[in-house]
Amino acid sequence: MKIVARSEVFIKARILKGYSQRDLAKQSGLSHAFISLLERSLKPVGPGTAKKLSDLLDKDLEELFSIEQ
């Protein structure tokens, strides 16, 4: 089981908050490369990271991420 970003929703939420990928990386303590991979659904995230990102983007966890088997 893995948690992956809903790419279009995640990118839209980031842009609406006024964050570039680098800005979001800095705010979240993650790398720019990780954010890039996350947005392309190439990198799964842990529950804590998903929660941190959803809080920063002011969106529900379920809106930004999906759980895959």
C-alpha distances in whole Angstrom, upper triangle without the diagonal:
4,7,10,13,15,18,21,21,20,23,25,24,25,28,29,29,31,29,29,26,28,29,25,24,27,27,23,24,22,23,24,23,19,20,21,18,16,18,18,14,14,13,10,11,10,11,15,15,14,17,19,19,19,22,24,24,25,22,20,16,15,18,17,13,10,7,6,4
4,6,10,13,15,18,18,16,19,22,21,21,25,26,26,28,25,25,22,24,25,22,21,24,23,20,21,18,20,21,19,16,16,17,14,12,15,15,11,11,9,6,7,8,9,13,12,11,14,16,16,16,19,21,21,22,19,17,14,13,16,14,10,8,6,5,7
4,7,10,12,15,14,13,16,18,17,18,21,22,22,24,22,22,19,21,22,18,18,21,20,17,19,16,18,19,18,14,14,15,13,10,12,13,9,11,9,5,6,7,7,11,10,8,11,13,12,13,16,17,17,18,16,14,10,10,12,10,6,6,5,6,9
4,7,8,12,12,10,13,16,15,16,18,20,20,22,20,19,17,19,20,17,17,20,20,17,18,15,17,17,15,12,12,12,10,7,9,9,6,8,7,5,6,9,10,13,11,9,12,14,12,12,16,17,16,18,15,14,11,11,11,9,5,6,6,7,11
4,5,9,8,6,9,12,11,12,15,16,17,18,16,16,14,17,18,14,15,18,18,15,17,15,16,15,15,12,10,11,10,6,6,8,6,9,8,7,8,11,12,14,11,8,12,13,10,10,14,14,13,15,12,12,10,10,9,6,4,6,9,10,14
4,6,6,6,9,10,11,12,14,15,17,18,17,17,15,19,19,16,17,21,20,18,20,18,19,18,17,15,13,13,12,9,8,9,7,11,12,11,12,15,15,17,15,11,14,16,13,12,16,16,13,15,12,12,10,9,8,5,5,6,10,11,15
4,6,5,6,8,10,11,12,14,15,17,15,15,13,17,17,15,16,19,19,18,20,17,17,16,15,13,11,10,10,8,5,6,6,10,11,12,13,16,17,18,16,13,16,17,13,13,17,16,14,16,14,14,13,13,11,8,8,10,13,14,18
4,6,5,6,9,10,11,12,14,16,15,15,14,18,18,16,18,21,20,19,22,20,20,18,18,16,13,13,13,11,8,9,10,14,15,15,16,19,20,21,18,16,18,19,15,14,18,17,14,16,13,15,14,14,11,9,11,12,16,17,20
4,6,5,6,9,10,10,12,14,14,15,14,18,18,15,17,20,19,18,21,19,20,18,19,17,14,14,15,12,9,11,12,15,16,16,16,18,18,19,17,14,15,16,13,11,14,14,11,12,10,11,11,11,7,6,9,11,15,17,20
4,5,5,6,9,10,11,13,11,12,11,15,14,11,13,17,15,14,17,15,16,15,15,14,10,11,12,9,7,10,10,13,13,13,13,16,16,16,14,11,13,13,9,9,12,11,9,11,9,11,10,11,8,5,8,11,14,16,20
4,5,5,6,9,10,11,10,9,9,13,13,11,13,16,16,15,18,16,16,14,15,14,10,10,12,10,7,9,11,14,15,15,16,18,19,19,16,14,16,16,12,12,15,13,10,13,12,14,14,15,12,9,12,14,18,19,23
4,5,5,6,9,10,10,11,12,15,14,13,16,18,17,17,20,19,19,17,18,17,14,14,16,14,10,13,14,18,18,19,18,21,21,21,18,16,17,17,13,13,15,13,10,12,11,14,14,15,12,10,13,16,19,21,25
4,6,5,6,9,9,11,12,15,13,11,14,16,15,15,18,17,18,17,18,17,13,14,16,14,11,14,15,18,18,18,17,19,18,19,16,14,14,14,10,9,11,10,6,8,8,11,12,13,10,8,12,15,19,21,25
4,6,5,6,5,7,8,11,9,8,11,13,12,12,15,14,15,13,15,14,11,12,14,12,10,13,15,17,17,17,16,19,19,18,15,14,14,13,10,10,11,9,6,10,10,13,14,15,13,10,13,17,20,22,26
4,5,5,6,7,9,12,11,10,13,15,14,15,18,17,17,15,17,17,13,13,16,15,12,15,17,20,20,21,20,22,22,22,19,17,18,17,13,13,15,12,9,12,13,16,17,18,15,13,16,20,23,25,29
4,5,8,10,12,15,13,12,16,17,15,17,20,20,20,18,20,20,16,17,19,17,15,18,19,22,22,23,22,24,23,23,20,18,18,17,14,13,14,12,9,10,11,15,16,18,15,13,17,20,24,26,30
4,6,9,11,13,10,10,13,14,12,14,17,17,18,17,19,19,15,17,19,17,15,19,20,23,22,22,21,22,21,20,18,17,16,15,12,12,11,9,6,8,10,14,16,18,15,14,17,21,24,27,30
4,7,10,11,9,9,13,13,12,14,17,17,18,16,19,19,15,16,19,18,16,19,21,23,23,23,22,24,24,23,20,19,19,17,14,15,15,11,10,12,14,18,19,21,18,16,20,23,26,29,32
4,6,8,5,6,9,10,9,11,14,14,14,12,15,15,12,13,16,15,13,17,19,20,20,21,19,21,22,20,17,17,17,15,12,13,14,10,9,12,14,17,18,20,18,15,18,22,25,27,30
4,5,5,6,8,10,11,12,14,13,12,10,12,13,10,10,14,14,12,15,17,19,18,20,19,22,22,21,18,18,19,17,13,15,16,13,12,15,17,20,20,22,20,17,19,22,25,27,30
4,5,5,6,9,10,11,12,10,9,6,9,9,6,7,11,10,9,12,14,15,15,17,16,19,20,19,15,15,17,15,12,14,16,13,12,16,17,19,19,21,19,15,17,20,23,24,27
4,5,5,6,9,10,10,9,8,5,9,10,8,9,13,13,13,15,17,18,17,18,17,20,21,20,16,17,19,16,13,16,17,14,14,18,19,22,21,23,22,18,20,23,25,27,30
4,5,5,6,9,10,10,10,8,12,13,10,12,15,15,14,17,19,20,19,20,18,20,21,19,16,17,17,14,12,15,15,11,12,15,17,20,20,23,21,18,20,23,26,27,31
4,5,5,6,8,8,9,8,11,11,8,10,13,12,12,15,16,17,16,17,15,17,17,16,12,13,14,11,8,11,12,8,9,13,14,17,16,19,18,14,16,20,22,24,27
4,6,5,6,5,5,5,9,8,6,9,12,11,12,15,16,16,14,15,14,16,17,15,11,13,14,11,10,13,14,11,12,16,17,19,18,20,20,16,17,20,22,24,27
4,6,5,7,7,8,11,11,10,13,15,15,16,19,20,20,18,19,17,18,19,16,13,15,16,12,11,15,14,11,13,17,18,21,20,23,22,19,20,24,25,27,30
4,6,8,10,11,14,13,11,15,17,15,16,19,20,21,19,19,16,17,17,15,12,14,13,10,9,12,11,8,10,13,16,18,17,21,20,17,19,22,24,26,29
4,5,9,10,13,11,10,13,15,13,14,18,18,18,16,16,13,13,14,11,8,10,11,7,7,10,10,8,10,13,15,16,15,18,18,15,16,19,21,23,26
4,7,9,12,10,10,14,15,14,16,19,19,19,16,16,13,14,15,12,10,13,13,10,10,14,13,11,14,17,18,20,18,21,21,18,19,22,23,25,27
4,7,8,7,7,11,11,11,13,16,16,15,13,13,11,12,14,12,9,12,13,11,10,14,14,12,14,18,18,20,18,20,20,17,17,20,21,22,25
4,5,5,7,9,10,11,13,15,15,14,12,14,13,15,17,16,12,14,17,14,13,16,17,15,17,20,21,22,20,23,22,19,19,21,22,23,26
4,5,5,6,9,10,11,13,14,14,13,15,14,17,19,18,14,16,18,15,13,17,18,15,16,20,20,22,21,23,22,18,18,21,23,24,26
4,5,5,6,9,10,11,12,11,10,13,13,16,19,18,15,16,19,17,15,18,20,18,18,22,22,23,21,23,22,19,18,20,22,22,24
4,5,5,6,9,10,10,9,7,10,10,12,15,15,11,12,16,14,12,15,18,16,16,20,19,20,18,20,20,16,15,17,18,19,21
4,6,5,6,9,10,10,9,11,10,13,15,15,11,11,14,13,10,13,15,13,13,17,16,18,16,18,17,13,13,16,18,19,22
4,5,5,7,9,9,9,12,12,16,18,18,15,14,18,16,13,16,18,16,16,19,19,20,18,20,19,15,15,17,19,19,22
4,5,5,6,5,5,9,10,14,17,17,14,14,17,17,14,16,19,18,17,21,20,21,18,19,18,15,14,15,16,16,19
4,5,5,6,5,7,8,11,13,14,11,10,14,14,11,13,16,15,14,17,16,17,14,15,15,11,10,12,14,14,17
4,5,8,8,10,11,15,16,17,14,12,15,15,12,13,16,15,13,17,15,16,15,15,14,10,10,13,15,15,19
4,5,8,10,12,16,18,19,16,15,18,18,15,17,20,19,17,20,18,19,17,17,16,13,12,13,15,15,18
4,6,7,10,13,15,17,14,13,16,17,14,16,19,19,17,20,18,18,15,15,14,11,10,10,12,11,14
4,7,10,14,16,18,15,15,18,19,16,18,21,21,20,23,21,21,18,18,18,15,13,13,14,12,15
4,7,10,13,15,12,12,16,16,14,16,19,19,18,21,20,20,16,17,17,14,12,12,13,12,14
4,7,10,12,10,9,13,14,13,14,17,18,18,20,18,17,14,14,15,12,10,10,9,10,12
4,7,8,6,6,10,11,10,12,14,15,16,18,16,15,12,13,15,12,9,10,10,11,14
4,6,5,6,9,10,11,12,14,16,17,18,17,15,12,14,16,13,11,12,11,13,14
4,6,5,6,9,10,10,12,14,15,16,15,13,9,11,14,12,10,11,10,13,15
4,5,5,6,9,10,11,12,14,15,15,13,11,13,16,14,12,14,14,17,19
4,5,5,6,9,10,11,12,14,14,13,10,13,15,12,11,13,14,16,19
4,6,5,6,9,10,11,12,11,10,7,10,11,8,7,10,11,14,17
4,5,5,6,9,10,10,10,9,6,10,11,10,10,12,13,17,19
4,6,5,6,9,10,10,11,9,13,14,12,12,15,16,19,22
4,5,5,6,8,9,10,8,12,12,9,10,14,15,18,21
4,5,5,6,5,6,5,9,9,7,9,12,15,18,21
4,5,5,6,8,8,12,12,11,12,16,18,21,24
4,6,8,10,11,14,13,12,14,17,20,23,26
4,6,9,10,13,11,9,12,16,19,22,25
4,7,9,12,10,10,13,17,19,23,26
4,6,8,7,7,10,13,16,20,23
4,5,5,7,9,11,14,17,21
4,5,5,6,9,11,14,17
4,6,5,6,9,12,16
4,6,8,11,14,18
4,7,11,13,17
4,7,10,13
4,6,10
4,7
4
